[in-house]
Amino acid sequence: MMWRRSARALFLCIILSLGIVALAGATSKATAKPFEGQIKSVRIDKCGLQPGTCEGSIILSQGSGGEVELAIMPGTWMKRGDRLVTIDELGVGNYVKTEAIQLPGERLQRITVLSAP
C-alpha cells in the first residue's frame, strides 16, 4: 500500500514537470519582429496619473502597403532622438521603427522597442 502512494506521488511529479517544461517551451517561441512605417492611428485605452502609465495601440502603415495594429502596454517608453516619449506623445503621421512580439493568447502584437526619429 505504501509503495502505491509513492508511485502515485512520483507519477504526479513527473506529469507536473512535463507540464512546466511544455509551458516554458511555448513562451520561448515568441520572437521580436521588426516593423517600420507611419502611424495611421493612435488609440489610448486608459491612463494612470504618472507618465508612462498609458496603454493603448497604434496602427502602423508599412511601406509595403500593409497595416499592422500594435499594442503599447503601460511602462513602454519610446525613444525619439535623445528623448524618451510615451504613447500620448505620438501622433498620426509620425514615422517609427519598432520591434514587437506576439504573445500566445493575445490578439495584438506587443511593442518591445520603439524609436521615432
N, C-alpha and C positions, 0 to 999 in steps of 0.2 A: 504494500500500500504506500509506503514512504517513497519508494522508487517511482511510483506513478506521479506523485506530486512533483517530484524533482524533474521528471521527464516533461510534465506539463509546463513547469516554470521555464525549463530550458527551451522548449518549443516556442513559448510566448516571447521570450527574449530574442530568439532568432527572427521571428516574424516582425517584431518591433524594430530590430536592427535593419532588416531588409527594407522596411518602410521608410526609415530615416535616410538610408543610402539612396533610395529611389527619389525621395523628395529633394535631397541635396543635388542629385544629378539633374533634376528638372529645372532648378533655379540657375544652375551654372550655364545653361544653354542660351541665356539672354546675352546677346552681344550688341554693342553700340553700333548704330548705322548713321552715317553722315547725311545731313540734309542741308540744302543751301537754296536761298531764294528770297523773294519779297513777301512780307507779311500782308496777307489779304484781309485778315480779320483778327481782332483780339477780343477774347471773352474773359471777363473776370467773374468768377462764380462767388467768391467770398474773400473777405479781407479781415485781418486782425488789426490791432491798434499799432503794432510795431512794423517798421519797414521790413519787407521780405516775407511777410506772412500771408500775402495774397496767393490765391490759387485759381487757375483757370486753364485756358488753352489758346493756341494760336492756329490759324490756318495759314499754311505756307504755300505760296505759289512757286513751284520749282521751275527752273529754266527749261526742263524737258516738256513742260506743258501740263504736268500733273499737279495735283494739290494733295497736301497731307495735313491732317489735324494732329497737333502735338500737345500733350498735357504739360502744364507747368505747375508743380507742386509747391507748397509753402517751403520757404528756405532756399529756393532756387534763385541764385544771383547770376546775372549775366554780365559779361564783360563788354563794355563799349569803349574802345580805345584804352585809356588807363583807368577809367571809372568802372565801378560795379553798379549795375542798374537792376531794377526789379520789373516784373511783368507790367505793373501800372505805368512804367515809363516808356514802354514800347508803343509804337504807333503804326497804323496802316501805311504801307509803302517802305518801311524800314527794311533794309537788306540785311539778312542774318545768315550765319553759318552755325549749325548745331549738330550735336550728336544725340540720339535718342535710343532708348531700349524698349522693347515690347515685353512687359511682364506677363506671365501666364495668368489668365483670368481677367485681364484688364483690356478694355476696348481701345484705348488710345495708347500710342507710344509715348513714353515719358522722357522729357528732355533731361539729359545729364549735364551737358556743357553747351552753352550758347554764347556766341560772340557777335556783336553788331559793330561794324566799322563806323 
